[in-house]
Amino acid sequence: MAPDPLRWCFFNQMQTTMSNDAPIGPGRPKDLAKREAILEAAKALFLSLGYANTSMDAVAAAAGVSKLTVYSHFTDKQTLFCSAVMATCQIQLPDLLFEYPEGAPVEEVLLTIARGFQALISSDEAVKLSRLIMAQGSLDPSFGEYFYEAGPKRVLAGMEALLRGAHERGLLRIDNPLRAAEHFFCLVKGAPDYRLLLGCAGPLEGEEAEAHVREVVGVFLRAYQP
């Protein structure tokens, strides 16, 4: 039986992470600066050229390293792509965003998250990445699965934990925190994000974005008020 591409990608990601932490040669760690340069070059090329048209040679040239260096950090192009997706998701929406500050009003906490998420999905990089994942996912579903694991699933888990904590504090009444987290982010995305992905409208900005976020949080609070 052929190996599952998704599991293989996770395995290679683990191997890459472990090799970055382990010393090589006479006790020296791999050059993490070069690894970051490779990831940045890969993200730019994948988003501008697409997956099929991006070569390891082109990534190496853009990063200013040899192709051998690229392969020493990332086993193959699929592993590099998966690692670039993971890095993008972690940078754009860090886990710390979902830590509930003690004593903070629930509305302000939700507004902060909604603003961050709305800015994320409206960014040019996120829009290009979503389109790329949709296009590549139609050819190989493992790419869509990996993106979901690296991005949306991680974000949902963070929001689920935050909402569960709000429920336990009596700030909200939520029987199913995961479903509530899904409702929250779907409300933030809404029709504006759909039009943006289709290319028939620009991103929400300024007062328009703030009004949208406040309306979403208001609807959410009315639905889950204690």
QUIBEL-V809196 format. One line per field, one symbol per residue. ss: DSSP state (a for helix, b for strand, c for the rest). A space follows every 10 residues. Layout:
BEGIN
ss = ???
END
This chain:
BEGIN
ss = ccccaaaaaa aaaaaaaaaa accbcccbcc caaaaaaaaa aaaaaaaaac cccccaaaaa aaacccaaaa aaacccaaaa aaaaaaaaaa aaccaaaacc cccccaaaaa aaaaaaaaaa aacaaaaaaa aaaaaaaccc aaaaaaaaaa caaaaaaaaa aaaaaaaacc cbccccaaaa aaaaaaaaaa aaaaaaaacc cccccaaaaa aaaaaaaaaa aaaabc
END
